[in-house]
Amino acid sequence: MILLKKGETMINESIKKLIFILLLILLLYLTYLALPFAIILLKFIFKLILPFIFSFGVAFILQPVVAFTMRFVKRRGIAVLLVVTAFLGLIALMVYLITPHLVREVRVLLSRLPEILKEIEEMIDRFAERFDFLPVDWRPTFQNINLFLEERLKNFTNLPNLILDKFIAYSGLIVVIPMTTIYFLIDYERILCGFRNYLVAKNKLHLKNYLGELHQTLASYVRGAFLVMVILIIVCTLIFMFLNLDFALFFAIIIAVTNVIPYLGPYLGAVFPVLYALIISPSKALAVGLAIFLVQQVESNFLSPYISSKRIKVHPLIGIFFLLLFGNLFGLLGLLFATPTLAILRITLKYYNPFRKKTV
């Protein structure tokens, strides 16, 4: 009887394991079926909350300025209106001063584009001659590269219309974001203090510490990234003008914007000015590449750490994985929001790790 009971127990355990495996397979299959609908739902939610994310980001940037203004203007509402008006005026002034120069650079670049492409084609074909031991279809000639890019980028053939549609779709944000930013700034400290007092009263100090670190990290990231972007535009423009590189402002803006993307961004932004300089001469390309490298080293080792560091302390492989994941799901905006999302996840796991053993 004892042997029979042991045998029955072993059979029951085997059945339980089999049922668990079958349920796990079923769950994975259902997840696979629901994944396209989940992605569509996530994109809809992301588009819905996008104005609030941008507004809260702007509020993060302007909050210290509002606090400083309140030393002279006692009423917070008036201080917020003054700061937001000055901020929008500064942006309008920058657009007014920079846009004509930028449009002129882009227009010249487009007019010279056939000549530039011709020079790139000749340069690539000269380089491909060194690989004459490879089959013709495998050589890195301009034609082979062009066919490869056409195959990979065939979904972007209607890119100008796509950009126009996106601009029209998001044009309402121009009105929504300033208004929501004003409301965020007016109630900023009231919301934080009220929520903090509520958590202290309920003795939820762990949650209070978690939200406090989350707020501090995201605020530091947003303010630091914005300030670093402005500094890079100014510094890179001056350096490119000193090196007599055409389209200095255009290339500087590309470097500053792509620099927000960690790990990959600095390299992506450097490709454009270096390739253009390579058409002129290898020595100019070397000078431009060296200048960008030095600027990036100063930015990553001195500037960003001094301005409350925009880097998130995770392994680079995890950061690159999140960039690829968010880039595939949400496109360019996904690349920009991958790092803040990773910061939220890291801090959440620090305070609420389900795999950490609880100490008694």
ROPAMAR-191478 format. One record per residue (C-alpha): residue in three letters; residue number from 1; chain; x, y, z. Coordinates in pm, 1 decimal, always signed. Layout:
// ROPAMAR-191478
<'ala' NUM 'A' <X Y Z>>
...
END
This chain:
// ROPAMAR-191478
<'met' 1 'A' <+0.0 +0.0 +0.0>>
<'ile' 2 'A' <+285.9 +238.6 +81.5>>
<'leu' 3 'A' <+451.1 +166.7 -254.5>>
<'leu' 4 'A' <+118.8 +224.9 -428.7>>
<'lys' 5 'A' <+72.7 +560.1 -258.8>>
<'lys' 6 'A' <+425.8 +666.1 -355.2>>
<'gly' 7 'A' <+355.0 +564.9 -714.4>>
<'glu' 8 'A' <+29.7 +759.7 -716.0>>
<'thr' 9 'A' <+209.7 +1063.4 -574.1>>
<'met' 10 'A' <+474.4 +1047.1 -847.6>>
<'ile' 11 'A' <+202.3 +1015.6 -1114.7>>
<'asn' 12 'A' <+14.3 +1313.6 -968.6>>
<'glu' 13 'A' <+333.0 +1522.3 -969.9>>
<'ser' 14 'A' <+401.4 +1426.7 -1331.8>>
<'ile' 15 'A' <+46.0 +1519.4 -1430.2>>
<'lys' 16 'A' <+79.5 +1854.1 -1252.8>>
<'lys' 17 'A' <+404.9 +1928.8 -1436.2>>
<'leu' 18 'A' <+248.6 +1828.0 -1767.1>>
<'ile' 19 'A' <-55.5 +2048.1 -1705.3>>
<'phe' 20 'A' <+173.9 +2337.4 -1607.5>>
<'ile' 21 'A' <+378.6 +2298.9 -1927.5>>
<'leu' 22 'A' <+63.5 +2280.1 -2141.3>>
<'leu' 23 'A' <-79.6 +2589.2 -1975.2>>
<'leu' 24 'A' <+249.7 +2772.5 -2024.5>>
<'ile' 25 'A' <+253.8 +2681.2 -2394.7>>
<'leu' 26 'A' <-109.3 +2792.2 -2426.8>>
<'leu' 27 'A' <-29.4 +3121.2 -2252.1>>
<'leu' 28 'A' <+266.0 +3185.2 -2482.9>>
<'tyr' 29 'A' <+52.3 +3106.1 -2787.7>>
<'leu' 30 'A' <-226.3 +3340.8 -2673.2>>
<'thr' 31 'A' <+32.6 +3610.8 -2603.7>>
<'tyr' 32 'A' <+166.8 +3563.8 -2956.0>>
<'leu' 33 'A' <-184.4 +3597.6 -3100.4>>
<'ala' 34 'A' <-263.9 +3904.9 -2889.5>>
<'leu' 35 'A' <+70.5 +4077.9 -2951.3>>
<'pro' 36 'A' <-38.1 +4274.9 -3265.4>>
<'phe' 37 'A' <-350.4 +4403.1 -3086.3>>
<'ala' 38 'A' <-144.2 +4487.8 -2776.9>>
<'ile' 39 'A' <+102.1 +4687.8 -2989.9>>
<'ile' 40 'A' <-185.0 +4878.4 -3154.8>>
<'leu' 41 'A' <-331.8 +4951.3 -2810.1>>
<'leu' 42 'A' <+5.8 +5065.6 -2675.5>>
<'lys' 43 'A' <+55.6 +5297.3 -2973.4>>
<'phe' 44 'A' <-291.6 +5447.1 -2919.8>>
<'ile' 45 'A' <-226.2 +5501.3 -2547.3>>
<'phe' 46 'A' <+117.9 +5645.2 -2624.3>>
<'lys' 47 'A' <-26.5 +5891.6 -2875.6>>
<'leu' 48 'A' <-297.8 +5986.9 -2625.9>>
<'ile' 49 'A' <-61.3 +6065.3 -2338.1>>
<'leu' 50 'A' <+212.1 +6215.9 -2558.1>>
<'pro' 51 'A' <+102.1 +6580.7 -2496.8>>
<'phe' 52 'A' <+107.7 +6523.4 -2121.4>>
<'ile' 53 'A' <+453.2 +6362.1 -2138.3>>
<'phe' 54 'A' <+593.4 +6657.0 -2331.9>>
<'ser' 55 'A' <+417.9 +6906.2 -2104.6>>
<'phe' 56 'A' <+547.4 +6737.0 -1792.7>>
<'gly' 57 'A' <+896.3 +6733.0 -1946.8>>
<'val' 58 'A' <+879.2 +7105.9 -2013.6>>
<'ala' 59 'A' <+750.2 +7157.0 -1658.3>>
<'phe' 60 'A' <+1052.2 +6961.7 -1530.7>>
<'ile' 61 'A' <+1279.9 +7200.5 -1719.4>>
<'leu' 62 'A' <+1104.2 +7521.5 -1617.9>>
<'gln' 63 'A' <+1027.4 +7440.5 -1252.1>>
<'pro' 64 'A' <+1363.3 +7574.6 -1117.9>>
<'val' 65 'A' <+1315.1 +7891.0 -1323.9>>
<'val' 66 'A' <+966.6 +7935.9 -1176.4>>
<'ala' 67 'A' <+1106.5 +7886.2 -824.4>>
<'phe' 68 'A' <+1372.2 +8151.6 -893.4>>
<'thr' 69 'A' <+1113.3 +8393.8 -1038.4>>
<'met' 70 'A' <+898.2 +8357.9 -727.0>>
<'arg' 71 'A' <+1170.8 +8534.3 -528.5>>
<'phe' 72 'A' <+1060.1 +8852.6 -704.5>>
<'val' 73 'A' <+696.2 +8766.9 -792.2>>
<'lys' 74 'A' <+509.2 +8623.0 -496.1>>
<'arg' 75 'A' <+207.2 +8484.2 -682.4>>
<'arg' 76 'A' <+290.9 +8152.8 -847.6>>
<'gly' 77 'A' <+36.6 +8191.5 -1127.2>>
<'ile' 78 'A' <+193.8 +8518.9 -1243.5>>
<'ala' 79 'A' <+543.9 +8369.2 -1214.9>>
<'val' 80 'A' <+437.9 +8069.1 -1426.4>>
<'leu' 81 'A' <+284.4 +8292.1 -1693.1>>
<'leu' 82 'A' <+599.2 +8508.3 -1704.5>>
<'val' 83 'A' <+830.5 +8206.2 -1733.6>>
<'val' 84 'A' <+619.8 +8026.6 -1996.7>>
<'thr' 85 'A' <+581.9 +8346.8 -2198.8>>
<'ala' 86 'A' <+956.4 +8410.0 -2182.8>>
<'phe' 87 'A' <+1026.8 +8047.7 -2276.0>>
<'leu' 88 'A' <+794.7 +8057.8 -2577.8>>
<'gly' 89 'A' <+934.9 +8396.5 -2675.9>>
<'leu' 90 'A' <+1289.9 +8261.2 -2658.2>>
<'ile' 91 'A' <+1193.6 +7964.8 -2877.1>>
<'ala' 92 'A' <+1020.0 +8196.1 -3125.1>>
<'leu' 93 'A' <+1327.7 +8421.8 -3133.6>>
<'met' 94 'A' <+1559.7 +8126.3 -3193.3>>
<'val' 95 'A' <+1332.0 +7997.1 -3469.5>>
<'tyr' 96 'A' <+1320.3 +8345.3 -3625.3>>
<'leu' 97 'A' <+1698.5 +8381.3 -3618.3>>
<'ile' 98 'A' <+1795.0 +8022.9 -3704.9>>
<'thr' 99 'A' <+1525.8 +7917.7 -3953.0>>
<'pro' 100 'A' <+1631.7 +8144.4 -4245.2>>
<'his' 101 'A' <+1994.0 +8032.6 -4210.9>>
<'leu' 102 'A' <+1891.1 +7666.8 -4174.6>>
<'val' 103 'A' <+1654.1 +7682.4 -4472.2>>
<'arg' 104 'A' <+1928.7 +7841.5 -4680.0>>
<'glu' 105 'A' <+2172.1 +7562.8 -4583.7>>
<'val' 106 'A' <+1919.6 +7289.1 -4662.1>>
<'arg' 107 'A' <+1832.7 +7452.8 -4994.9>>
<'val' 108 'A' <+2200.7 +7466.1 -5096.7>>
<'leu' 109 'A' <+2247.3 +7108.7 -4977.5>>
<'leu' 110 'A' <+1954.3 +6988.2 -5189.4>>
<'ser' 111 'A' <+2083.8 +7176.3 -5493.6>>
<'arg' 112 'A' <+2423.4 +7012.5 -5453.2>>
<'leu' 113 'A' <+2282.0 +6670.9 -5370.6>>
<'pro' 114 'A' <+2327.4 +6519.2 -5722.3>>
<'glu' 115 'A' <+2690.3 +6635.0 -5726.0>>
<'ile' 116 'A' <+2746.6 +6499.2 -5375.7>>
<'leu' 117 'A' <+2589.9 +6163.4 -5462.0>>
<'lys' 118 'A' <+2805.8 +6142.4 -5774.1>>
<'glu' 119 'A' <+3120.5 +6200.7 -5569.2>>
<'ile' 120 'A' <+3008.5 +5945.8 -5310.4>>
<'glu' 121 'A' <+2944.8 +5693.4 -5590.7>>
<'glu' 122 'A' <+3293.3 +5742.0 -5734.6>>
<'met' 123 'A' <+3453.2 +5719.1 -5390.9>>
<'ile' 124 'A' <+3266.3 +5398.0 -5301.0>>
<'asp' 125 'A' <+3341.8 +5237.0 -5638.9>>
<'arg' 126 'A' <+3712.2 +5314.1 -5600.0>>
<'phe' 127 'A' <+3701.1 +5150.9 -5258.7>>
<'ala' 128 'A' <+3510.7 +4847.9 -5398.9>>
<'glu' 129 'A' <+3786.8 +4785.5 -5654.5>>
<'arg' 130 'A' <+3998.2 +4648.0 -5370.8>>
<'phe' 131 'A' <+3750.0 +4359.9 -5334.1>>
<'asp' 132 'A' <+3788.4 +4223.8 -5687.6>>
<'phe' 133 'A' <+3838.1 +3875.2 -5542.3>>
<'leu' 134 'A' <+3467.1 +3872.2 -5440.0>>
<'pro' 135 'A' <+3177.7 +3793.7 -5675.7>>
<'val' 136 'A' <+3037.8 +4101.5 -5849.1>>
<'asp' 137 'A' <+2711.3 +4092.5 -5654.0>>
<'trp' 138 'A' <+2897.9 +4081.5 -5323.5>>
<'arg' 139 'A' <+3129.9 +4374.0 -5381.2>>
<'pro' 140 'A' <+3051.3 +4696.1 -5186.7>>
<'thr' 141 'A' <+2987.3 +4898.7 -5500.2>>
<'phe' 142 'A' <+2754.6 +5196.5 -5502.9>>
<'gln' 143 'A' <+2502.2 +5005.7 -5714.2>>
<'asn' 144 'A' <+2496.1 +4707.1 -5476.4>>
<'ile' 145 'A' <+2464.0 +4931.9 -5172.6>>
<'asn' 146 'A' <+2190.8 +5130.5 -5343.2>>
<'leu' 147 'A' <+1995.2 +4812.6 -5425.1>>
<'phe' 148 'A' <+2039.2 +4694.6 -5065.3>>
<'leu' 149 'A' <+1909.5 +5025.1 -4923.8>>
<'glu' 150 'A' <+1619.0 +5037.0 -5168.1>>
<'glu' 151 'A' <+1512.9 +4691.1 -5055.8>>
<'arg' 152 'A' <+1540.6 +4780.3 -4687.9>>
<'leu' 153 'A' <+1386.5 +5128.3 -4717.4>>
<'lys' 154 'A' <+1110.3 +5057.6 -4967.8>>
<'asn' 155 'A' <+851.4 +5139.2 -4699.7>>
<'phe' 156 'A' <+990.3 +5495.8 -4680.9>>
<'thr' 157 'A' <+948.1 +5586.8 -5048.9>>
<'asn' 158 'A' <+658.7 +5812.9 -4954.7>>
<'leu' 159 'A' <+857.0 +5978.8 -4675.7>>
<'pro' 160 'A' <+777.3 +6348.3 -4759.7>>
<'asn' 161 'A' <+401.9 +6282.6 -4754.6>>
<'leu' 162 'A' <+445.2 +6076.3 -4437.7>>
<'ile' 163 'A' <+628.5 +6363.7 -4266.0>>
<'leu' 164 'A' <+358.9 +6609.1 -4378.1>>
<'asp' 165 'A' <+81.4 +6382.8 -4246.6>>
<'lys' 166 'A' <+260.1 +6344.1 -3914.2>>
<'phe' 167 'A' <+309.5 +6720.7 -3889.9>>
<'ile' 168 'A' <-59.7 +6784.2 -3952.2>>
<'ala' 169 'A' <-158.5 +6509.6 -3705.7>>
<'tyr' 170 'A' <+59.0 +6653.0 -3428.3>>
<'ser' 171 'A' <+5.6 +7021.8 -3507.5>>
<'gly' 172 'A' <-257.2 +7039.6 -3233.2>>
<'leu' 173 'A' <+20.8 +6979.5 -2979.3>>
<'ile' 174 'A' <+147.2 +7332.9 -3048.8>>
<'val' 175 'A' <-161.8 +7464.1 -2868.7>>
<'val' 176 'A' <-215.0 +7182.2 -2618.5>>
<'ile' 177 'A' <+138.6 +7157.5 -2478.8>>
<'pro' 178 'A' <+174.0 +7522.9 -2361.6>>
<'met' 179 'A' <-166.9 +7511.7 -2190.1>>
<'thr' 180 'A' <-104.3 +7180.1 -2011.5>>
<'thr' 181 'A' <+246.2 +7299.1 -1918.7>>
<'ile' 182 'A' <+97.8 +7607.3 -1747.8>>
<'tyr' 183 'A' <-143.4 +7390.3 -1547.2>>
<'phe' 184 'A' <+136.6 +7150.0 -1452.2>>
<'leu' 185 'A' <+359.0 +7436.4 -1334.4>>
<'ile' 186 'A' <+84.8 +7614.6 -1139.4>>
<'asp' 187 'A' <-1.0 +7302.7 -938.5>>
<'tyr' 188 'A' <+348.0 +7147.5 -948.7>>
<'glu' 189 'A' <+455.0 +7204.1 -588.7>>
<'arg' 190 'A' <+99.1 +7167.4 -457.8>>
<'ile' 191 'A' <+66.5 +6821.9 -614.7>>
<'leu' 192 'A' <+408.1 +6710.4 -491.3>>
<'cys' 193 'A' <+362.3 +6840.6 -136.8>>
<'gly' 194 'A' <+5.4 +6711.5 -107.7>>
<'phe' 195 'A' <+98.3 +6366.4 -230.2>>
<'arg' 196 'A' <+409.8 +6357.3 -8.9>>
<'asn' 197 'A' <+209.6 +6453.9 +300.7>>
<'tyr' 198 'A' <-53.5 +6191.9 +218.0>>
<'leu' 199 'A' <+210.8 +5916.9 +196.0>>
<'val' 200 'A' <+372.7 +6028.3 +522.1>>
<'ala' 201 'A' <+33.6 +6033.5 +696.0>>
<'lys' 202 'A' <-41.0 +5681.8 +569.3>>
<'asn' 203 'A' <+309.2 +5569.4 +678.3>>
<'lys' 204 'A' <+397.4 +5463.1 +322.3>>
<'leu' 205 'A' <+755.5 +5579.6 +344.3>>
<'his' 206 'A' <+883.8 +5314.4 +103.5>>
<'leu' 207 'A' <+651.3 +5437.8 -170.6>>
<'lys' 208 'A' <+742.1 +5799.5 -86.4>>
<'asn' 209 'A' <+1114.7 +5725.9 -124.0>>
<'tyr' 210 'A' <+1049.7 +5539.4 -449.3>>
<'leu' 211 'A' <+851.3 +5825.8 -604.6>>
<'gly' 212 'A' <+1103.5 +6079.7 -475.7>>
<'glu' 213 'A' <+1396.7 +5904.4 -645.1>>
<'leu' 214 'A' <+1189.0 +5856.3 -959.6>>
<'his' 215 'A' <+1105.2 +6227.2 -971.2>>
<'gln' 216 'A' <+1463.3 +6333.1 -904.5>>
<'thr' 217 'A' <+1609.2 +6098.9 -1168.1>>
<'leu' 218 'A' <+1365.1 +6194.9 -1444.5>>
<'ala' 219 'A' <+1393.2 +6565.9 -1365.8>>
<'ser' 220 'A' <+1770.8 +6542.3 -1378.7>>
<'tyr' 221 'A' <+1757.0 +6348.6 -1706.7>>
<'val' 222 'A' <+1518.6 +6587.8 -1883.4>>
<'arg' 223 'A' <+1687.9 +6908.7 -1768.6>>
<'gly' 224 'A' <+2035.4 +6773.0 -1833.8>>
<'ala' 225 'A' <+1950.5 +6639.2 -2181.0>>
<'phe' 226 'A' <+1788.9 +6969.2 -2282.7>>
<'leu' 227 'A' <+2079.3 +7181.5 -2161.7>>
<'val' 228 'A' <+2339.6 +6950.2 -2318.0>>
<'met' 229 'A' <+2150.9 +6965.7 -2649.6>>
<'val' 230 'A' <+2160.2 +7347.3 -2653.4>>
<'ile' 231 'A' <+2531.2 +7353.8 -2563.2>>
<'leu' 232 'A' <+2617.4 +7098.3 -2832.9>>
<'ile' 233 'A' <+2434.5 +7297.4 -3101.5>>
<'ile' 234 'A' <+2632.5 +7611.9 -3013.5>>
<'val' 235 'A' <+2971.5 +7439.2 -2973.0>>
<'cys' 236 'A' <+2945.1 +7215.6 -3281.9>>
<'thr' 237 'A' <+2827.3 +7505.7 -3498.6>>
<'leu' 238 'A' <+3129.1 +7714.7 -3395.4>>
<'ile' 239 'A' <+3370.2 +7424.2 -3449.1>>
<'phe' 240 'A' <+3230.1 +7341.9 -3794.8>>
<'met' 241 'A' <+3247.7 +7708.7 -3893.9>>
<'phe' 242 'A' <+3609.7 +7718.3 -3775.9>>
<'leu' 243 'A' <+3683.8 +7409.9 -3990.2>>
<'asn' 244 'A' <+3510.9 +7576.1 -4288.3>>
<'leu' 245 'A' <+3257.9 +7293.5 -4311.4>>
<'asp' 246 'A' <+2946.0 +7382.0 -4508.0>>
<'phe' 247 'A' <+2602.9 +7347.0 -4344.8>>
<'ala' 248 'A' <+2755.4 +7389.2 -3997.0>>
<'leu' 249 'A' <+2426.5 +7461.9 -3818.5>>
<'phe' 250 'A' <+2243.0 +7178.5 -3994.2>>
<'phe' 251 'A' <+2505.4 +6920.0 -3894.9>>
<'ala' 252 'A' <+2527.7 +7060.9 -3539.8>>
<'ile' 253 'A' <+2151.3 +7017.9 -3489.1>>
<'ile' 254 'A' <+2172.2 +6657.3 -3613.3>>
<'ile' 255 'A' <+2453.0 +6581.0 -3367.0>>
<'ala' 256 'A' <+2271.2 +6748.1 -3075.9>>
<'val' 257 'A' <+1939.3 +6571.0 -3140.3>>
<'thr' 258 'A' <+2089.4 +6225.0 -3196.8>>
<'asn' 259 'A' <+2305.4 +6269.8 -2886.4>>
<'val' 260 'A' <+1988.4 +6228.6 -2677.8>>
<'ile' 261 'A' <+1987.9 +5863.1 -2791.2>>
<'pro' 262 'A' <+2243.3 +5691.2 -2565.0>>
<'tyr' 263 'A' <+2516.4 +5455.4 -2688.9>>
<'leu' 264 'A' <+2422.7 +5478.6 -3059.4>>
<'gly' 265 'A' <+2327.2 +5845.1 -3090.1>>
<'pro' 266 'A' <+2676.2 +6004.2 -3099.0>>
<'tyr' 267 'A' <+2785.6 +5770.7 -3379.1>>
<'leu' 268 'A' <+2466.2 +5822.9 -3579.4>>
<'gly' 269 'A' <+2500.9 +6198.8 -3564.3>>
<'ala' 270 'A' <+2870.2 +6195.2 -3659.5>>
<'val' 271 'A' <+2812.9 +5994.9 -3979.4>>
<'phe' 272 'A' <+2658.2 +6284.0 -4173.6>>
<'pro' 273 'A' <+2925.3 +6556.2 -4129.4>>
<'val' 274 'A' <+3213.2 +6307.4 -4160.5>>
<'leu' 275 'A' <+3077.4 +6160.9 -4484.9>>
<'tyr' 276 'A' <+3022.5 +6507.3 -4628.2>>
<'ala' 277 'A' <+3373.4 +6615.4 -4525.6>>
<'leu' 278 'A' <+3514.0 +6297.3 -4681.3>>
<'ile' 279 'A' <+3382.2 +6412.7 -5018.8>>
<'ile' 280 'A' <+3590.2 +6729.4 -4987.9>>
<'ser' 281 'A' <+3908.7 +6560.9 -4867.2>>
<'pro' 282 'A' <+4019.4 +6280.1 -4633.2>>
<'ser' 283 'A' <+4211.3 +6531.2 -4421.1>>
<'lys' 284 'A' <+3897.3 +6741.5 -4363.7>>
<'ala' 285 'A' <+3698.0 +6427.5 -4279.2>>
<'leu' 286 'A' <+3968.7 +6331.7 -4028.9>>
<'ala' 287 'A' <+3960.8 +6680.3 -3874.5>>
<'val' 288 'A' <+3579.8 +6680.2 -3849.9>>
<'gly' 289 'A' <+3571.0 +6327.7 -3705.5>>
<'leu' 290 'A' <+3841.8 +6411.3 -3451.8>>
<'ala' 291 'A' <+3660.3 +6729.8 -3349.9>>
<'ile' 292 'A' <+3331.7 +6543.3 -3300.5>>
<'phe' 293 'A' <+3513.0 +6271.7 -3103.7>>
<'leu' 294 'A' <+3670.6 +6529.2 -2869.7>>
<'val' 295 'A' <+3336.8 +6707.4 -2823.3>>
<'gln' 296 'A' <+3164.3 +6377.5 -2741.8>>
<'gln' 297 'A' <+3437.4 +6285.6 -2492.0>>
<'val' 298 'A' <+3404.5 +6620.2 -2314.8>>
<'glu' 299 'A' <+3024.3 +6587.2 -2320.3>>
<'ser' 300 'A' <+3011.4 +6231.5 -2183.3>>
<'asn' 301 'A' <+3292.4 +6258.0 -1925.4>>
<'phe' 302 'A' <+3258.3 +6616.3 -1800.5>>
<'leu' 303 'A' <+2955.9 +6806.2 -1928.3>>
<'ser' 304 'A' <+2678.1 +6551.7 -1869.3>>
<'pro' 305 'A' <+2805.4 +6438.9 -1524.8>>
<'tyr' 306 'A' <+2832.2 +6806.0 -1422.3>>
<'ile' 307 'A' <+2477.0 +6879.1 -1542.8>>
<'ser' 308 'A' <+2314.5 +6609.5 -1326.2>>
<'ser' 309 'A' <+2415.1 +6328.5 -1569.3>>
<'lys' 310 'A' <+2166.3 +6222.1 -1832.6>>
<'arg' 311 'A' <+2306.8 +5867.8 -1830.2>>
<'ile' 312 'A' <+2114.2 +5580.5 -1674.4>>
<'lys' 313 'A' <+2324.3 +5335.1 -1475.5>>
<'val' 314 'A' <+2251.0 +5010.2 -1657.3>>
<'his' 315 'A' <+2457.3 +4771.5 -1865.8>>
<'pro' 316 'A' <+2505.8 +4901.7 -2222.0>>
<'leu' 317 'A' <+2363.4 +4579.5 -2371.5>>
<'ile' 318 'A' <+2037.0 +4634.5 -2181.1>>
<'gly' 319 'A' <+2026.7 +4996.3 -2297.3>>
<'ile' 320 'A' <+2082.8 +4897.3 -2661.9>>
<'phe' 321 'A' <+1815.3 +4627.5 -2633.8>>
<'phe' 322 'A' <+1562.0 +4883.5 -2507.9>>
<'leu' 323 'A' <+1658.3 +5122.1 -2787.1>>
<'leu' 324 'A' <+1600.8 +4854.0 -3051.6>>
<'leu' 325 'A' <+1274.6 +4742.9 -2888.6>>
<'phe' 326 'A' <+1125.3 +5091.7 -2854.0>>
<'gly' 327 'A' <+1258.2 +5196.4 -3193.1>>
<'asn' 328 'A' <+1079.5 +4905.8 -3362.8>>
<'leu' 329 'A' <+758.3 +4965.4 -3167.9>>
<'phe' 330 'A' <+731.5 +5344.7 -3171.4>>
<'gly' 331 'A' <+985.2 +5470.5 -3426.7>>
<'leu' 332 'A' <+1190.7 +5784.5 -3357.7>>
<'leu' 333 'A' <+987.1 +5883.8 -3051.4>>
<'gly' 334 'A' <+1049.4 +5536.2 -2913.4>>
<'leu' 335 'A' <+1425.1 +5596.2 -2932.5>>
<'leu' 336 'A' <+1384.2 +5920.8 -2737.9>>
<'phe' 337 'A' <+1166.9 +5767.8 -2464.7>>
<'ala' 338 'A' <+1352.6 +5435.7 -2431.5>>
<'thr' 339 'A' <+1604.3 +5565.7 -2178.0>>
<'pro' 340 'A' <+1352.5 +5739.3 -1943.2>>
<'thr' 341 'A' <+1139.4 +5423.6 -1950.8>>
<'leu' 342 'A' <+1445.8 +5215.9 -1867.2>>
<'ala' 343 'A' <+1519.2 +5452.0 -1576.8>>
<'ile' 344 'A' <+1165.1 +5404.9 -1444.7>>
<'leu' 345 'A' <+1200.8 +5026.3 -1472.0>>
<'arg' 346 'A' <+1540.4 +5026.3 -1299.7>>
<'ile' 347 'A' <+1418.9 +5233.0 -1003.6>>
<'thr' 348 'A' <+1097.9 +5028.4 -980.6>>
<'leu' 349 'A' <+1295.2 +4702.8 -961.2>>
<'lys' 350 'A' <+1521.9 +4862.7 -702.1>>
<'tyr' 351 'A' <+1228.1 +4926.5 -468.3>>
<'tyr' 352 'A' <+984.6 +4653.4 -577.8>>
<'asn' 353 'A' <+1186.6 +4355.6 -695.5>>
<'pro' 354 'A' <+963.3 +4043.4 -703.5>>
<'phe' 355 'A' <+1269.4 +3817.8 -724.1>>
<'arg' 356 'A' <+1439.2 +3956.8 -414.4>>
<'lys' 357 'A' <+1406.6 +3742.8 -106.4>>
<'lys' 358 'A' <+1225.3 +3916.9 +178.2>>
<'thr' 359 'A' <+1420.4 +3938.0 +500.1>>
<'val' 360 'A' <+1234.0 +3862.6 +816.2>>
END
